[in-house]
């Protein structure tokens, strides 16, 4: 399974990167390909290309604020392949989050 994600929180510091780590760790445990873009205090890092999004089986948006480039995910959203979740939820419950993503 290929997973792409964007993480972002209001301050763009702790939760953004903790959510990234939680998603990557849980996906690797399951043997999934994973790529996580962060939109934090340092701007956009690990920016997802449109082909990354198109090739993904599921998109996880672990965001608590509006993000840049949200239009990249419209096609996946229309196909029901986008999971919107709070970054804090991902950090506390990464297993449950990835389980939900699998069900999409």
N, C-alpha and C positions, 0 to 999 in steps of 0.2 A: 504494500500500500504506500502511496505517495501522499505526504501531508505537507501543506504549506500553512504558515501562520503569520499573523502580525500581532505584536504585543505593544501596548501603549497605555500609560497611566497619566493622570493629571500632572504630576511633578516630573515624570519621565526619568525617574531614577530607579529606585529599588524594585517596585513591582514589575516594571517593564522587563527588566533583566531576569528577575526571579521567575517570572512566567515563562520567559524564553527557555530558561534552563529546565524547568519542570516539563515543558512540552518535549524538548529535545531528548531528555533523559528517558521519559516514558516511551517515546516512539522508538528510540534505539533498543530499549529492552525488548520490544516486540518485533524488532528487525525491520522497521519501516524506514523508508527514505523520508527525511525531514529537512525542511529549510524554513528558518524563522527570521522574519524582518522585524527589527525593532524601530520604533519611532519614539525616541527618548530625548533626553536633554542634549544629546550630541547630534540631534537630527536623525535622519534615516540611515540605518546601518543594515548591511546584508540585504539590500533592496531586492525584492522579488521581481524578476522579469515576467512579462506577459506569458512567455512560453512555460515558465515554472508553474504559474497559476493554471494554465490550460492543461498541463500534463498531470496536475494533482487530482487525486481521488476525492480529497476533502480539503476545505479551507477552515482554519480556526482563527477567528478574530477575537483575541483576548484583549479587548480594549475598553477603557473607561472614558475615553474622549473621542472626538471626531478624528479620523486619520486622513492622511494625504493619499491620493490614488485609490480611493474606495471603488471607483468605477471599474477597476481591473477585475473585480470579483462579481460583477453583475450577472455574467453568464452562469457562474457556479451558484449564485444566489437563486436565480430562476430555476435551476435544476435541483434545488433543495440540498445542495452540498456545502452549505456554509453554516458553521456552528458559531454563534455569538455567545461569548461568555465573559464574565468579569475576570480581570487578571488575578484578583485575590482568590477566586474559586479555583482557578487552574493551579495556583501555588498550593492550596490546601488539599485539593482532590485531583491530582493529575491522572490517576487511574480512571476515575469516573468520567473525567473530561474526554479522554481518548476513547473510552467505551462508547460515549455518546457520539463522538465523531464517526466511529466505526458503523454505527447504526444508520447514518445518513445515506 
